[in-house]
Amino acid sequence: MRRRFGKPHSSHERWLISYADFITLLFAFFVVLYAFAKADQKRQTEVSQAIDTAFKSLGVFGNASRIPDNKTASSANEQSVMAMNIVMGEDVLAPAQVKDDLTRMKHDLDERLASQIAQHSVAIKLGKDGLVISLREAGFFDSGSATPRKEGLESMQQIASELAQMPYDLRVEGHTDNVPIHTAEFASNWELSSARATNIARGMLDLHAVTPDRLSAAGYAEFHPVDTNDTAEGRARNRRVDLVISPRTKINLALNTAQPTGEWRKITDDDVAAKTN
């Protein structure tokens, strides 16, 4: 007697096997990602704690804790991030201490250089890079010359005396308008702006405002204007040397108190009185 076999039964749930395999692989993938994330977080925590300790010893973050508790974790982490951004040179807002220092410096210089500011030979502002002191050509240079006028030495000394009290970097930037220059001394605005920046930087060194490791100079020609070059007034504002005071990458609180020598010597009260009389 022959056996009868029915048609083979086809399962409609075989897709569950592939789906289960896929879910298992996806779970393993996210477990690996999580493990990497935890490892990175550990390294970031170690770096943050090291930076907190360094800045706390310097008095920059007086209330920062090396190992913050749950109540202060948020604020301490924000301080750590800001500190890391300063160390790495990121364009971020300065921490409270730095902002206070630069604001106080601006206030003092506004008072000391009130007459120069009124005459539009000096401009001072707080920007994203720090405190910017603009020395306009009209008050510090003859047209087409990179040699600072002696009339500007008093302003330089006032700036130097303020800067010497702060542990920040100084970047000297030379700028021109867009009128081409071609003389025996300067082939283009690049050379002129660079020479002006270098001479002002050398003057700040002679005044002992900063140490050489905190100082840099650069020329930008006409390519970083602060006003239009279509008017005489705008071009006059563009012809300037900017002193940019900003937080440094390696803070050094040792201040140089040596007396300046040479042509850029410190102007005393007797010199000012003799000039006035």
C-alpha positions as CSV (number, residue, x, y, z in Angstrom):
1,M,0.0,0.0,0.0
2,R,1.5,3.3,-1.1
3,R,1.8,6.1,1.3
4,R,0.5,9.5,0.3
5,F,2.5,12.5,1.2
6,G,1.0,15.9,1.2
7,K,2.6,19.0,-0.3
8,P,5.6,20.3,1.7
9,H,4.7,23.0,4.2
10,S,6.3,26.4,3.6
11,S,7.0,28.5,6.6
12,H,6.1,32.2,6.5
13,E,8.2,33.1,9.5
14,R,11.7,32.3,8.2
15,W,12.4,36.0,7.9
16,L,12.6,36.1,11.7
17,I,15.9,34.3,11.6
18,S,17.5,36.9,9.4
19,Y,15.9,39.7,11.4
20,A,17.2,38.2,14.7
21,D,20.7,38.0,13.2
22,F,20.5,41.6,12.1
23,I,19.3,42.8,15.5
24,T,22.2,40.8,17.2
25,L,24.8,42.4,14.9
26,L,23.3,45.8,15.4
27,F,23.4,45.4,19.2
28,A,27.0,44.3,19.0
29,F,27.8,47.3,16.9
30,F,26.3,49.8,19.4
31,V,28.1,48.0,22.3
32,V,31.4,48.6,20.6
33,L,30.5,52.3,20.0
34,Y,29.6,52.7,23.6
35,A,32.9,51.1,24.7
36,F,34.8,53.6,22.6
37,A,32.8,56.5,23.9
38,K,33.4,55.6,27.5
39,A,37.2,55.3,26.7
40,D,37.2,58.8,25.1
41,Q,35.2,60.2,28.0
42,K,37.8,58.8,30.4
43,R,40.7,60.5,28.5
44,Q,38.7,63.8,28.3
45,T,38.1,63.7,32.1
46,E,41.8,63.1,32.8
47,V,42.7,66.1,30.5
48,S,40.0,68.3,32.1
49,Q,41.2,67.5,35.6
50,A,44.8,68.2,34.7
51,I,43.9,71.6,33.2
52,D,41.7,72.4,36.2
53,T,44.6,71.7,38.5
54,A,47.0,73.9,36.5
55,F,44.6,76.8,36.3
56,K,43.7,76.5,40.0
57,S,47.3,76.7,41.0
58,L,47.6,79.9,38.9
59,G,44.6,81.4,40.5
60,V,42.6,81.7,37.2
61,F,39.8,79.4,38.4
62,G,39.8,79.9,42.1
63,N,36.7,77.8,42.8
64,A,37.4,75.1,40.3
65,S,37.6,71.6,41.8
66,R,39.9,68.9,40.5
67,I,37.3,66.2,41.0
68,P,33.9,68.0,41.0
69,D,31.0,66.6,42.9
70,N,27.5,66.3,41.4
71,K,26.5,69.8,42.4
72,T,29.4,71.6,40.8
73,A,30.1,69.2,37.9
74,S,28.3,71.4,35.4
75,S,30.1,74.6,36.2
76,A,33.4,72.9,36.6
77,N,33.1,71.2,33.3
78,E,32.2,74.5,31.6
79,Q,35.4,76.0,33.1
80,S,37.4,73.0,31.9
81,V,36.1,73.3,28.4
82,M,36.9,77.0,28.3
83,A,40.3,76.4,29.6
84,M,41.0,73.7,27.0
85,N,39.8,76.0,24.3
86,I,42.2,78.7,25.4
87,V,45.1,76.2,25.6
88,M,44.2,74.9,22.1
89,G,43.8,78.4,20.7
90,E,40.1,78.2,19.9
91,D,38.1,81.4,19.2
92,V,35.9,81.4,22.3
93,L,34.9,83.8,24.9
94,A,37.5,84.3,27.6
95,P,36.9,83.0,31.1
96,A,35.7,85.5,33.7
97,Q,39.1,86.3,35.1
98,V,40.6,87.1,31.6
99,K,37.5,89.1,30.7
100,D,37.8,91.1,33.9
101,D,41.5,91.8,33.3
102,L,41.0,93.0,29.8
103,T,38.0,95.1,30.7
104,R,40.0,96.7,33.5
105,M,42.9,97.4,31.1
106,K,40.5,99.0,28.6
107,H,39.1,101.2,31.3
108,D,42.5,102.3,32.5
109,L,43.8,103.0,28.9
110,D,40.6,104.9,28.1
111,E,41.5,107.3,30.9
112,R,45.2,107.5,30.2
113,L,44.8,107.9,26.4
114,A,41.6,110.1,26.5
115,S,43.2,112.9,24.5
116,Q,44.6,110.5,21.8
117,I,41.2,108.8,21.6
118,A,39.5,112.2,21.2
119,Q,41.9,113.0,18.4
120,H,41.1,109.7,16.7
121,S,44.8,108.7,16.7
122,V,44.0,105.7,19.1
123,A,41.0,103.4,19.2
124,I,40.4,100.7,21.9
125,K,37.8,97.9,21.8
126,L,37.2,94.5,23.2
127,G,36.8,91.8,20.4
128,K,36.6,88.1,20.1
129,D,40.4,87.8,20.1
130,G,40.9,90.0,23.1
131,L,41.7,93.7,23.7
132,V,42.5,95.5,20.4
133,I,44.4,98.8,20.6
134,S,44.5,100.5,17.2
135,L,47.3,103.0,16.6
136,R,46.2,105.1,13.6
137,E,48.8,106.2,11.1
138,A,48.0,109.9,11.6
139,G,49.3,109.8,15.2
140,F,52.2,107.4,14.8
141,F,53.7,107.4,11.3
142,D,54.4,109.7,8.4
143,S,52.8,108.7,5.1
144,G,54.7,105.9,3.5
145,S,57.1,105.6,6.5
146,A,57.5,102.7,8.9
147,T,59.5,104.7,11.5
148,P,57.3,105.6,14.5
149,R,57.1,109.3,15.3
150,K,58.6,110.5,18.6
151,E,55.2,112.1,19.4
152,G,53.7,108.7,19.8
153,L,56.2,107.5,22.4
154,E,54.2,108.7,25.3
155,S,51.2,106.7,24.2
156,M,53.4,103.7,23.7
157,Q,54.7,104.0,27.2
158,Q,51.2,104.2,28.6
159,I,50.2,101.1,26.8
160,A,53.4,99.3,27.8
161,S,53.0,100.1,31.5
162,E,49.5,98.6,31.4
163,L,50.5,95.5,29.4
164,A,53.5,94.7,31.7
165,Q,51.1,94.0,34.5
166,M,49.2,91.3,32.6
167,P,50.4,87.8,31.7
168,Y,48.9,87.8,28.2
169,D,50.3,87.6,24.7
170,L,50.7,90.6,22.4
171,R,50.2,90.3,18.6
172,V,51.2,93.3,16.6
173,E,49.4,93.6,13.3
174,G,50.2,96.1,10.5
175,H,47.5,97.3,8.2
176,T,47.2,99.7,5.2
177,D,44.6,101.0,2.9
178,N,44.3,99.8,-0.7
179,V,46.3,102.6,-2.3
180,P,49.3,100.9,-3.9
181,I,52.8,101.9,-2.8
182,H,56.1,101.3,-4.6
183,T,59.1,103.1,-3.2
184,A,62.8,102.4,-2.9
185,E,62.1,101.2,0.6
186,F,58.8,99.4,0.2
187,A,57.8,97.4,-2.9
188,S,54.2,97.0,-1.8
189,N,51.8,97.4,1.1
190,W,52.9,94.0,2.4
191,E,56.4,95.3,3.1
192,L,55.1,98.6,4.6
193,S,52.6,96.9,7.0
194,S,55.1,94.3,8.0
195,A,57.8,96.9,8.7
196,R,55.4,99.1,10.8
197,A,54.3,96.0,12.9
198,T,57.9,95.0,13.4
199,N,59.0,98.5,14.5
200,I,56.1,98.8,17.0
201,A,56.9,95.3,18.3
202,R,60.5,96.3,18.8
203,G,59.4,99.4,20.6
204,M,57.3,97.3,23.0
205,L,60.3,95.1,23.7
206,D,62.4,98.2,24.4
207,L,59.8,99.4,26.8
208,H,59.8,96.0,28.5
209,A,56.0,95.6,28.1
210,V,56.3,92.0,27.2
211,T,59.0,89.3,26.9
212,P,60.0,88.1,23.4
213,D,58.2,84.7,23.9
214,R,54.9,86.5,24.3
215,L,55.3,88.8,21.3
216,S,54.5,88.3,17.6
217,A,54.3,90.7,14.6
218,A,52.6,90.4,11.2
219,G,51.7,92.5,8.2
220,Y,48.3,92.2,6.5
221,A,48.6,95.0,3.9
222,E,45.1,96.2,2.8
223,F,43.3,92.9,3.2
224,H,41.8,93.3,6.7
225,P,40.1,96.7,6.6
226,V,37.9,98.0,9.4
227,D,36.2,100.6,7.2
228,T,35.6,101.4,3.5
229,N,38.5,102.3,1.2
230,D,36.1,104.5,-0.9
231,T,36.5,107.6,1.3
232,A,39.5,109.4,2.8
233,E,38.1,108.9,6.3
234,G,37.7,105.2,5.8
235,R,41.2,104.8,4.4
236,A,42.6,106.8,7.3
237,R,41.0,104.3,9.7
238,N,42.4,101.3,7.8
239,R,46.0,102.6,8.0
240,R,46.8,101.4,11.5
241,V,48.8,99.1,13.7
242,D,46.7,96.9,15.9
243,L,48.0,95.7,19.3
244,V,46.0,92.5,20.1
245,I,46.2,91.4,23.7
246,S,44.9,88.0,24.3
247,P,45.2,84.9,26.6
248,R,48.4,83.1,26.0
249,T,48.8,79.3,25.4
250,K,51.3,79.0,28.2
251,I,50.6,81.4,31.1
252,N,53.7,82.9,32.7
253,L,53.0,85.2,35.6
254,A,56.6,86.4,35.9
255,L,56.5,90.1,35.0
256,N,59.6,91.9,33.7
257,T,60.3,95.0,35.8
258,A,63.6,96.0,34.2
259,Q,63.9,99.6,33.0
260,P,63.8,100.3,29.2
261,T,66.8,101.7,27.4
262,G,67.5,103.4,24.1
263,E,65.3,105.6,22.1
264,W,62.1,103.9,23.4
265,R,63.0,104.7,27.0
266,K,60.3,105.1,29.7
267,I,58.8,108.7,29.8
268,T,59.0,110.1,33.3
269,D,56.8,112.7,35.0
270,D,59.7,115.2,34.5
271,D,59.7,114.6,30.8
272,V,55.9,115.2,30.6
273,A,56.2,118.3,32.7
274,A,59.0,119.7,30.6
275,K,57.0,118.9,27.4
276,T,54.0,120.7,28.9
277,N,56.0,123.8,29.9
